Amino acid sequence: MSQRWARAILTTYRLAGATVYPFIGGYVAYRASRGKEDRKRRRERYGVTKAERPDGPLVWVHAASVGETLAVVPLIKKIVADGIHVVLTTGTVTSAGVAAERLGDRIIHQYVPLDLKPAVDRFLNHWMPDLAIMAESEIWPMTILELGARRVPQVLVNGRLSDRSFAAWQKRPHLAEALFENLAHVVAQSETDGERFLALGARPVTVSGNLKVDTPPPPVDLPAFETLKASFAARSTWAAVSTHEGEEEIAGNVHLALKKRHASIMTILVPRHPDRAEAIAELLTAKGLKVALRSKGEMPDTDTDIYLGDTIGEMGLYLRLTEIAFVGRSLSGQGGQNPIEPAMLDTAVLSGMNVQNFRDAYQTLIQAGGAKLVRDQDMLAGAVNYLLSNHEARNGMIAAGANAVADMRGALTKTLAALDPFITPLVVKARLTGGSRSSGLD
């Protein structure tokens, strides 16, 4: 594909977006009916808002979902502390809740506009951002092109490219270059990610490490924690968190195997998608397991086998109730999930072999001795049994994981340094125009 053809394809994409725009309402309404869109704020997806743009410099930060939102919270706090207004967009209802909880009225939250020209134009015409910061792997062609046309600097932070995404872009190098040339800077998570962005035409690229390591551990409701901890009494526990379809059945089978050696064992099961909880409970009950659901307020008793953590925003609670955590999307799923939070919260980390999306984090943890990979269900059962039976080995893994996380910190400082040429002029502008305000941040 030539450069000319790449630009022709992007032009066609722009026109196609304008063509389908009038018919997209049904799709958004369908998502709203399934709880995937906020019914009262659906119009924000079309770039329509009731919120006013504040005077002075404004930065648009976009984070797709919960993980990305949590990663950029410390970064946003630093920007706001400099007297600059921030509009944060996210794509999910749960991430909007996280933004409200962690940032409150210190930022303006909006749902991200659909990547269609009319919606993006309307959003940009209203907010007129001075800088756009995108998190991780948010490559939306229309948004990138429209920001480029308006000469708004775009910086990708905590940038990463999965094996699959990189392979797909490699097949279309001219298309990748036509998009990535619009980015003013890419701050990549790892050396591998940095090399991939460079290969696809992004300039300049620096490496920061993972912003998620510089976030505080997930919070916990202390009364809820104390109540649950007391109900667990002296029972042995392990957790399977961020599980995907197929891994809940594996966790149930592992529980049954462990019960032969640890009669009081209880498994804490936290699916990645809590809306699957009823089906999961039915599956496990069919195996003869007694299940208690957190969402229904059910408390585990001495006969409970599985405590099903089918709530959102309580990972800090579940991880504090155990010292062993299997991180899902790694046995039956592909790509893995982030092991940083379990390592932060003093758990020995186990995972399947398919962790390519978080390769660097796992590599660091494994080399330090804070995580181990397992091939299958039997190996997982063996690893959990070993850690339950060996206090010294378990504590060694926990300490090694905590030390590895401490060594990985520093991404926020490096990211702020990369952003400084873009942020400093806005700070000066805010002071000159009287746009600076007290943030009240610590």
C-alpha positions as CSV (number, residue, x, y, z in Angstrom):
1,M,0.0,0.0,0.0
2,S,1.4,3.4,-1.0
3,Q,1.2,6.6,1.0
4,R,-1.3,7.9,-1.5
5,W,-3.5,4.9,-1.1
6,A,-3.2,5.2,2.7
7,R,-4.4,8.7,2.6
8,A,-7.2,7.8,0.2
9,I,-8.4,5.1,2.6
10,L,-8.4,7.6,5.5
11,T,-10.4,10.1,3.4
12,T,-12.9,7.3,2.6
13,Y,-13.1,6.5,6.3
14,R,-14.0,10.1,7.0
15,L,-16.7,10.2,4.4
16,A,-18.1,6.8,5.5
17,G,-18.3,8.0,9.0
18,A,-20.4,11.0,8.0
19,T,-22.7,8.7,6.0
20,V,-23.4,6.2,8.7
21,Y,-23.7,8.8,11.4
22,P,-27.5,9.3,11.1
23,F,-28.1,5.6,11.6
24,I,-25.9,5.0,14.6
25,G,-28.5,5.9,17.2
26,G,-30.0,2.4,17.2
27,Y,-26.6,1.0,18.1
28,V,-26.1,3.4,21.0
29,A,-29.7,2.8,22.2
30,Y,-29.1,-1.0,22.1
31,R,-25.9,-0.6,24.2
32,A,-27.8,1.6,26.7
33,S,-30.5,-1.1,27.0
34,R,-27.8,-3.5,28.1
35,G,-26.3,-1.1,30.6
36,K,-23.2,-0.3,28.5
37,E,-24.2,3.3,28.0
38,D,-25.5,5.9,30.4
39,R,-29.1,6.5,29.2
40,K,-29.2,10.1,30.6
41,R,-25.9,11.0,28.9
42,R,-26.1,9.2,25.6
43,R,-25.9,12.5,23.7
44,E,-22.3,13.0,24.8
45,R,-21.4,10.1,22.5
46,Y,-22.5,12.4,19.6
47,G,-20.4,15.3,21.0
48,V,-23.4,17.1,22.5
49,T,-23.1,18.3,26.1
50,K,-24.7,20.6,28.6
51,A,-21.4,21.3,30.3
52,E,-19.8,24.7,29.7
53,R,-16.2,25.0,28.6
54,P,-14.3,26.9,31.3
55,D,-12.1,29.9,30.4
56,G,-8.4,29.4,30.0
57,P,-6.2,26.5,28.8
58,L,-7.9,23.1,28.7
59,V,-6.4,19.6,28.2
60,W,-8.4,16.7,26.9
61,V,-7.4,13.4,28.5
62,H,-8.9,10.2,27.1
63,A,-8.8,6.8,28.9
64,A,-10.9,4.0,27.5
65,S,-11.9,1.9,30.5
66,V,-11.3,1.4,34.2
67,G,-7.6,0.3,34.0
68,E,-6.6,3.2,31.8
69,T,-8.6,5.7,33.9
70,L,-6.9,4.6,37.1
71,A,-3.5,4.8,35.4
72,V,-3.9,8.5,34.4
73,V,-5.5,9.7,37.7
74,P,-2.1,10.8,39.2
75,L,-1.1,12.4,35.9
76,I,-4.4,14.4,35.8
77,K,-4.0,15.5,39.4
78,K,-0.6,17.0,38.5
79,I,-2.0,18.8,35.5
80,V,-5.0,20.2,37.5
81,A,-2.6,21.3,40.3
82,D,-0.9,23.5,37.7
83,G,-4.1,25.4,37.2
84,I,-5.1,23.8,33.9
85,H,-8.6,22.6,33.2
86,V,-9.1,18.9,32.2
87,V,-11.9,17.2,30.3
88,L,-11.6,13.5,30.9
89,T,-13.4,11.2,28.5
90,T,-14.0,7.5,29.1
91,G,-15.9,4.9,27.2
92,T,-17.7,2.9,29.9
93,V,-20.1,3.5,32.7
94,T,-17.8,1.8,35.2
95,S,-14.9,4.1,34.2
96,A,-17.1,7.1,34.6
97,G,-17.8,6.0,38.2
98,V,-14.1,5.6,38.8
99,A,-13.5,9.1,37.5
100,A,-16.2,10.5,39.8
101,E,-14.8,8.6,42.8
102,R,-11.1,9.5,42.3
103,L,-11.3,13.0,40.8
104,G,-14.8,14.4,41.6
105,D,-15.4,17.9,40.4
106,R,-11.8,18.7,39.9
107,I,-12.2,17.6,36.3
108,I,-15.1,17.6,33.8
109,H,-16.1,14.1,32.8
110,Q,-17.6,13.3,29.4
111,Y,-18.3,10.1,27.5
112,V,-15.9,9.9,24.5
113,P,-17.5,10.9,21.2
114,L,-18.0,8.2,18.6
115,D,-15.1,8.1,16.1
116,L,-17.3,9.7,13.4
117,K,-16.6,13.1,11.9
118,P,-19.8,14.8,13.0
119,A,-19.5,13.7,16.6
120,V,-15.8,14.4,16.8
121,D,-16.2,17.8,15.2
122,R,-19.0,18.8,17.6
123,F,-16.9,17.7,20.6
124,L,-13.8,19.6,19.4
125,N,-15.8,22.7,18.4
126,H,-17.2,22.9,21.9
127,W,-14.2,22.1,24.1
128,M,-11.4,23.5,21.9
129,P,-8.6,21.6,23.7
130,D,-5.1,23.0,23.7
131,L,-3.6,19.5,24.1
132,A,-4.9,16.0,23.8
133,I,-3.5,13.1,25.9
134,M,-4.6,9.6,25.0
135,A,-3.8,6.6,27.2
136,E,-2.4,3.2,26.2
137,S,-3.7,2.0,22.9
138,E,-6.4,4.4,21.9
139,I,-5.8,4.9,18.2
140,W,-9.0,6.3,16.8
141,P,-8.4,7.4,13.1
142,M,-11.1,10.1,12.9
143,T,-10.2,11.7,16.2
144,I,-6.5,11.7,15.4
145,L,-7.1,13.2,11.9
146,E,-9.4,15.9,13.2
147,L,-7.1,16.9,16.0
148,G,-4.3,16.9,13.4
149,A,-6.3,19.2,11.1
150,R,-6.8,21.6,14.0
151,R,-3.1,21.5,14.9
152,V,-3.9,20.3,18.4
153,P,-0.8,18.5,19.8
154,Q,-1.6,14.8,20.6
155,V,0.5,12.8,23.0
156,L,0.0,9.1,23.6
157,V,1.0,8.2,27.2
158,N,1.5,4.7,28.7
159,G,1.5,3.6,25.1
160,R,1.4,-0.1,24.3
161,L,0.9,-2.2,21.2
162,S,-0.1,-5.9,21.7
163,D,1.4,-8.6,19.5
164,R,-1.9,-8.7,17.6
165,S,-2.2,-5.0,17.0
166,F,1.4,-4.6,16.0
167,A,1.1,-7.5,13.5
168,A,-2.1,-5.9,12.0
169,W,-0.4,-2.4,11.7
170,Q,2.7,-4.0,10.1
171,K,0.5,-5.2,7.2
172,R,-0.5,-1.6,6.6
173,P,2.7,0.4,7.3
174,H,1.7,3.4,5.2
175,L,-1.7,3.6,6.9
176,A,0.0,3.4,10.3
177,E,2.5,6.2,9.3
178,A,-0.3,8.4,8.0
179,L,-2.0,8.2,11.4
180,F,1.0,8.1,13.8
181,E,2.7,11.1,12.1
182,N,-0.1,13.2,13.7
183,L,1.2,12.3,17.2
184,A,3.4,14.9,18.7
185,H,5.0,12.4,21.1
186,V,4.5,8.8,22.2
187,V,5.5,7.8,25.7
188,A,5.6,4.0,25.6
189,Q,5.3,1.6,28.5
190,S,8.3,-0.6,27.6
191,E,11.3,-0.8,25.2
192,T,9.4,-3.3,23.1
193,D,6.4,-1.0,22.8
194,G,8.7,1.9,22.0
195,E,10.4,0.0,19.2
196,R,7.1,-1.0,17.8
197,F,5.8,2.6,17.7
198,L,9.0,3.7,16.0
199,A,8.7,1.0,13.4
200,L,5.2,2.2,12.6
201,G,6.4,5.8,12.0
202,A,5.8,7.5,15.3
203,R,8.3,10.3,16.2
204,P,9.5,11.1,18.9
205,V,9.1,8.1,21.2
206,T,10.3,7.8,24.7
207,V,9.9,5.0,27.3
208,S,8.5,5.7,30.7
209,G,7.5,2.3,32.3
210,N,3.9,1.6,33.3
211,L,1.9,4.4,34.8
212,K,-0.2,1.8,36.6
213,V,2.7,1.0,38.9
214,D,2.7,4.6,40.1
215,T,-0.9,4.5,41.2
216,P,-1.8,3.8,44.8
217,P,-3.2,0.4,45.7
218,P,-7.0,0.0,45.1
219,P,-8.9,1.3,48.1
220,V,-11.0,-0.8,50.5
221,D,-14.1,-0.2,52.6
222,L,-12.6,-1.0,56.0
223,P,-15.9,-2.0,57.7
224,A,-16.8,-4.4,54.9
225,F,-13.2,-5.8,55.0
226,E,-13.3,-6.4,58.7
227,T,-16.7,-8.1,58.5
228,L,-15.7,-10.4,55.8
229,K,-12.4,-11.2,57.3
230,A,-14.1,-12.2,60.6
231,S,-16.5,-14.4,58.6
232,F,-13.6,-16.2,57.0
233,A,-12.3,-17.1,60.4
234,A,-9.3,-19.4,60.1
235,R,-10.2,-20.7,56.7
236,S,-7.5,-21.0,54.0
237,T,-8.2,-18.9,50.9
238,W,-7.0,-18.2,47.4
239,A,-8.4,-15.9,44.7
240,A,-9.0,-16.2,41.0
241,V,-9.4,-12.6,39.8
242,S,-10.2,-10.9,36.4
243,T,-11.3,-14.3,35.1
244,H,-12.8,-14.8,31.7
245,E,-15.1,-17.5,30.3
246,G,-13.7,-21.0,31.0
247,E,-11.5,-19.9,33.8
248,E,-14.4,-19.9,36.4
249,E,-14.9,-23.6,35.7
250,I,-11.1,-24.1,36.1
251,A,-11.3,-22.3,39.4
252,G,-14.1,-24.6,40.5
253,N,-12.2,-27.7,39.6
254,V,-9.1,-26.4,41.4
255,H,-11.2,-25.8,44.5
256,L,-12.5,-29.4,44.4
257,A,-8.9,-30.7,44.1
258,L,-7.7,-28.5,46.9
259,K,-10.5,-29.5,49.2
260,K,-9.1,-33.0,49.4
261,R,-6.0,-31.6,51.2
262,H,-7.4,-28.4,52.7
263,A,-10.8,-29.1,54.1
264,S,-11.5,-25.5,55.1
265,I,-10.5,-24.0,51.7
266,M,-12.5,-21.1,50.3
267,T,-12.1,-19.7,46.8
268,I,-12.6,-16.0,46.1
269,L,-13.7,-15.7,42.5
270,V,-13.8,-12.3,40.8
271,P,-14.9,-12.4,37.1
272,R,-13.7,-9.7,34.8
273,H,-17.4,-9.1,33.7
274,P,-19.7,-9.3,36.8
275,D,-22.8,-9.4,34.5
276,R,-21.9,-13.1,34.0
277,A,-22.3,-13.8,37.7
278,E,-25.6,-15.7,37.6
279,A,-24.3,-18.0,34.8
280,I,-21.1,-18.6,36.8
281,A,-23.0,-19.4,40.0
282,E,-25.2,-21.8,38.1
283,L,-22.1,-23.5,36.6
284,L,-20.4,-23.9,40.0
285,T,-23.5,-25.0,41.8
286,A,-23.9,-27.8,39.3
287,K,-20.5,-29.0,40.4
288,G,-21.9,-29.4,44.0
289,L,-20.2,-26.2,45.2
290,K,-21.9,-23.8,47.5
291,V,-21.7,-20.2,46.2
292,A,-22.2,-16.8,48.0
293,L,-22.7,-13.7,45.8
294,R,-21.3,-10.4,47.0
295,S,-23.8,-8.4,44.9
296,K,-26.7,-10.0,46.9
297,G,-25.2,-9.3,50.2
298,E,-24.7,-13.0,50.9
299,M,-22.1,-13.7,53.6
300,P,-19.9,-16.8,53.4
301,D,-20.4,-19.3,56.2
302,T,-18.5,-22.4,57.2
303,D,-20.0,-24.4,54.2
304,T,-19.4,-21.8,51.5
305,D,-17.0,-23.0,48.8
306,I,-16.9,-20.0,46.5
307,Y,-17.3,-16.4,47.4
308,L,-18.3,-14.7,44.1
309,G,-17.0,-11.1,43.9
310,D,-19.5,-10.0,41.3
311,T,-19.2,-6.2,42.1
312,I,-17.3,-3.4,40.4
313,G,-14.6,-1.3,42.1
314,E,-13.9,-3.7,45.0
315,M,-10.8,-5.4,43.9
316,G,-9.0,-3.9,46.8
317,L,-11.4,-5.7,49.1
318,Y,-11.0,-9.1,47.5
319,L,-7.2,-9.1,47.2
320,R,-6.8,-8.1,50.8
321,L,-8.7,-11.2,51.9
322,T,-6.1,-13.6,50.6
323,E,-2.4,-14.1,50.0
324,I,-2.6,-16.1,46.8
325,A,-4.1,-14.7,43.6
326,F,-4.4,-16.3,40.1
327,V,-4.8,-13.5,37.5
328,G,-7.1,-14.5,34.6
329,R,-7.5,-14.1,30.9
330,S,-4.3,-16.2,30.8
331,L,-5.4,-19.9,30.7
332,S,-8.6,-20.0,28.6
333,G,-8.3,-16.3,27.5
334,Q,-5.5,-14.5,25.6
335,G,-3.3,-11.6,26.6
336,G,-3.6,-11.7,30.4
337,Q,-4.6,-9.0,32.9
338,N,-2.4,-6.6,34.9
339,P,-0.7,-8.4,37.8
340,I,0.5,-5.1,39.4
341,E,-2.5,-4.6,41.8
342,P,-2.2,-8.2,43.2
343,A,1.5,-7.7,43.7
344,M,0.9,-4.3,45.4
345,L,-1.6,-5.9,47.8
346,D,0.8,-8.6,49.2
347,T,-0.3,-11.6,47.2
348,A,1.8,-14.3,45.6
349,V,0.8,-14.0,41.9
350,L,0.0,-17.0,39.7
351,S,-1.1,-16.8,36.0
352,G,-1.5,-18.8,32.9
353,M,1.0,-18.7,30.0
354,N,-0.9,-16.3,27.8
355,V,0.2,-12.9,29.3
356,Q,1.6,-11.2,26.2
357,N,-0.3,-8.0,26.8
358,F,1.5,-7.5,30.1
359,R,4.7,-9.2,29.1
360,D,7.1,-6.7,30.7
361,A,5.3,-6.6,34.1
362,Y,5.2,-10.4,34.3
363,Q,8.8,-10.7,33.2
364,T,9.9,-8.3,36.0
365,L,7.8,-10.1,38.6
366,I,8.9,-13.6,37.5
367,Q,12.6,-12.6,37.5
368,A,12.2,-11.2,41.0
369,G,10.4,-14.3,42.2
370,G,7.1,-12.6,42.8
371,A,5.0,-14.4,40.2
372,K,4.9,-17.9,38.6
373,L,3.2,-19.1,35.4
374,V,1.2,-22.3,35.1
375,R,0.4,-24.3,32.0
376,D,-3.0,-25.7,32.9
377,Q,-5.6,-26.5,35.6
378,D,-3.5,-29.3,37.2
379,M,-0.4,-27.1,37.5
380,L,-2.5,-24.3,38.9
381,A,-3.9,-26.6,41.6
382,G,-0.4,-27.8,42.4
383,A,0.9,-24.3,42.7
384,V,-1.9,-23.1,45.0
385,N,-1.5,-26.2,47.1
386,Y,2.2,-25.7,47.5
387,L,1.8,-22.0,48.5
388,L,-1.0,-22.9,51.0
389,S,1.2,-25.5,52.5
390,N,4.5,-23.5,52.6
391,H,4.3,-20.4,54.6
392,E,7.9,-19.4,54.0
393,A,7.6,-19.8,50.2
394,R,4.4,-17.8,50.1
395,N,5.9,-15.0,52.1
396,G,9.0,-15.0,49.9
397,M,6.9,-14.5,46.8
398,I,4.8,-11.8,48.4
399,A,8.0,-9.9,49.5
400,A,9.6,-10.3,46.1
401,G,6.5,-9.0,44.3
402,A,6.4,-5.9,46.5
403,N,10.0,-5.2,45.9
404,A,9.6,-5.7,42.1
405,V,6.7,-3.2,42.1
406,A,8.8,-0.7,44.0
407,D,11.6,-1.1,41.5
408,M,9.2,-0.5,38.6
409,R,8.0,2.9,39.9
410,G,9.0,6.1,38.2
411,A,6.8,6.2,35.1
412,L,4.8,9.2,36.3
413,T,8.0,11.4,36.6
414,K,9.2,10.3,33.2
415,T,5.8,11.0,31.6
416,L,5.6,14.4,33.2
417,A,9.0,15.2,31.8
418,A,7.9,14.2,28.3
419,L,4.8,16.3,28.7
420,D,6.6,19.4,30.0
421,P,7.1,21.1,26.6
422,F,3.3,20.9,26.1
423,I,2.2,21.7,29.6
424,T,4.5,24.5,30.6
425,P,3.2,27.0,27.9
426,L,-0.3,26.3,29.1
427,V,0.7,27.0,32.7
428,V,2.1,30.3,31.6
429,K,-1.0,31.1,29.5
430,A,-3.2,30.2,32.5
431,R,-1.3,32.6,34.7
432,L,-1.4,35.4,32.2
433,T,-5.1,35.1,31.6
434,G,-6.0,34.6,35.2
435,G,-7.1,31.0,34.5
436,S,-5.1,29.5,37.3
437,R,-7.1,28.2,40.2
438,S,-6.4,26.5,43.6
439,S,-6.7,22.7,43.2
440,G,-6.7,21.7,46.8
441,L,-4.7,18.6,45.9
442,D,-2.1,17.1,48.1
